[in-house]
Amino acid sequence: MNDITERARAGGAAAPAGEVAAGAAGGAGAAAGGVVADADARDRPGRAAGAAAELFTAISVIRRTARRAARQAWTQEPLPPAQSELLRLTAARPGITVADAAQELRLAPNTVSTLVGRLTDAGLLSRERGAQDARTAVLAVTDKARRRLAEFRDLRAELAGQALARLTQQDQQALAAAAPALLRLAGQMERT
């Protein structure tokens, strides 16, 4: 079991093992504690990588489960995940170009062009010539797409809220406290 799992089960932010050993060594045993702390520092990248793998697995499971639950409760025909991602991105960044959307979604530009065509045919996206460069197509969501996104977001939030309410108070607090740290992690990953 790794540090994250242990902390989650304990319901708190337990200090890493090396810090506990170093702090407990104190007094005459401080030199031995220093050796443990040095070993802990050398092992920190390995533990961090393991924790990251477990974290991403948990996030993937939550995303898939939330999407599946919402789709089962959703009364409209669901969009494929790639189309949904492009639609959400365009709603967040009106006027985004196909090339910028491809880069943001880490997809090939021709793939995004295909997705744009399908979403345009469905009446969910509009594609217009760029004001600066007429050769560039800029994307915007339609009113139909805005309504669809809002309904799906509300449904997903309602279902997640119901599931969250069934968790213990301690789990609810741990999840609420984790959100800012997860956003900071995302920021650090953007820097790499």
Sequence and secondary structure as in RCSB ss.txt:
>XXXX:A:sequence
MNDITERARAGGAAAPAGEVAAGAAGGAGAAAGGVVADADARDRPGRAAGAAAELFTAISVIRRTARRAARQAWT
QEPLPPAQSELLRLTAARPGITVADAAQELRLAPNTVSTLVGRLTDAGLLSRERGAQDARTAVLAVTDKARRRLA
EFRDLRAELAGQALARLTQQDQQALAAAAPALLRLAGQMERT
>XXXX:A:secstr
  HHHHHHHHTS    HHHHHHHHHTGGGHHHHHHHHHHHHHHHHHHHHHHHHHHHHHHHHHHHHHHHHHHHH  
S    HHHHHHHHHHHHSTT BHHHHHHHHT  HHHHHHHHHHHHHTTSEEEEE SS TTSEEEEE HHHHHHHH
HHHHHHHHHHHHHHHTS HHHHHHHHHHHHHHHHHHHHHHH 
